């Protein structure tokens, strides 16, 4: 499964009701570090397919979700497990560091 675009319309179904952990990437098109992180997140989505769901939330298009999560800086990566925040990382991270947060 490829990366899912998360919106306020599909958030509950894709994230809150997910039977597997969800990695959320909060980003914006104008954010340089976000553009650097994007291919890493895409790679992770391919590697963890079936075990973890990976979603991207554009903070400019989904301000309600960004506010709900208290996003102050991007990129921000949030791991959700059973509808709850398991971890939160702000800034560019290595692929290995992100994978460690998913385990």
C-alpha positions as CSV (number, residue, x, y, z in Angstrom):
1,X,0.0,0.0,0.0
2,X,1.3,3.4,-0.9
3,X,1.2,6.5,1.3
4,X,-2.4,7.6,2.1
5,X,-3.4,11.2,2.0
6,X,-5.1,11.9,5.3
7,X,-7.9,14.5,5.5
8,X,-10.4,15.4,8.1
9,X,-12.9,13.3,6.1
10,X,-10.9,10.0,6.3
11,X,-9.0,10.6,9.5
12,X,-11.2,8.6,11.8
13,X,-11.5,5.7,9.5
14,X,-7.8,5.6,8.5
15,X,-6.1,6.6,11.7
16,X,-8.4,6.3,14.8
17,X,-10.0,3.0,13.7
18,X,-6.8,1.5,12.2
19,X,-6.0,-2.0,13.3
20,X,-2.3,-1.4,12.7
21,X,0.0,1.5,13.9
22,X,-0.1,4.6,11.7
23,X,2.8,6.9,10.9
24,X,1.6,10.4,10.1
25,X,3.8,12.9,8.3
26,X,2.7,16.5,8.8
27,X,4.2,18.5,5.9
28,X,3.8,21.4,3.5
29,X,4.9,21.9,-0.1
30,X,7.0,25.0,0.7
31,X,9.0,23.2,3.5
32,X,12.5,22.2,2.4
33,X,13.1,19.6,5.2
34,X,9.6,18.1,4.4
35,X,10.6,17.6,0.8
36,X,13.8,15.9,2.0
37,X,11.9,13.6,4.3
38,X,9.2,12.7,1.8
39,X,11.1,10.0,-0.1
40,X,12.2,8.5,3.2
41,X,8.6,8.2,4.3
42,X,7.7,6.8,0.9
43,X,10.4,4.1,1.3
44,X,9.2,3.2,4.8
45,X,5.6,2.9,3.5
46,X,6.8,0.2,1.0
47,X,8.8,-1.6,3.6
48,X,6.2,-1.8,6.3
49,X,3.2,-2.5,4.1
50,X,0.6,-4.6,5.9
51,X,2.2,-3.9,9.3
52,X,2.0,-0.1,9.5
53,X,-0.1,2.4,7.7
54,X,1.6,5.5,6.5
55,X,-0.3,8.8,5.9
56,X,0.7,12.3,5.0
57,X,-1.2,15.4,6.2
58,X,-0.6,18.7,4.4
59,X,-0.9,21.3,7.1
60,X,-1.9,24.0,4.6
61,X,-4.8,21.9,3.3
62,X,-5.8,20.3,6.7
63,X,-5.4,23.1,9.3
64,X,-8.0,21.5,11.6
65,X,-5.9,18.3,11.9
66,X,-2.7,20.3,12.3
67,X,-4.4,22.2,15.2
68,X,-5.8,19.1,16.7
69,X,-2.2,17.6,16.9
70,X,-0.7,20.9,18.1
71,X,1.7,21.1,15.1
72,X,4.0,24.1,15.6
73,X,6.9,23.0,13.3
74,X,7.1,20.8,10.3
75,X,8.0,18.2,9.4
76,X,6.5,16.4,12.3
77,X,6.1,12.7,12.5
78,X,3.5,11.2,14.8
79,X,3.1,7.5,15.4
80,X,-0.5,6.5,16.4
81,X,-1.2,3.1,18.1
82,X,-4.8,2.2,19.0
83,X,-6.0,5.7,18.3
84,X,-3.5,7.3,20.7
85,X,-0.2,9.1,20.1
86,X,2.7,6.7,20.7
87,X,5.5,9.1,19.7
88,X,6.1,12.5,18.1
89,X,9.3,13.7,16.4
90,X,9.9,17.1,15.0
91,X,12.3,17.8,12.2
92,X,14.2,15.7,9.7
93,X,14.9,12.1,10.9
94,X,16.9,9.2,9.4
95,X,15.0,6.2,8.0
96,X,16.5,4.1,10.8
97,X,15.3,6.5,13.5
98,X,11.8,6.5,12.1
99,X,11.7,2.7,11.8
100,X,12.8,2.4,15.4
101,X,9.8,4.5,16.5
102,X,7.5,2.1,14.7
103,X,8.7,-1.0,16.6
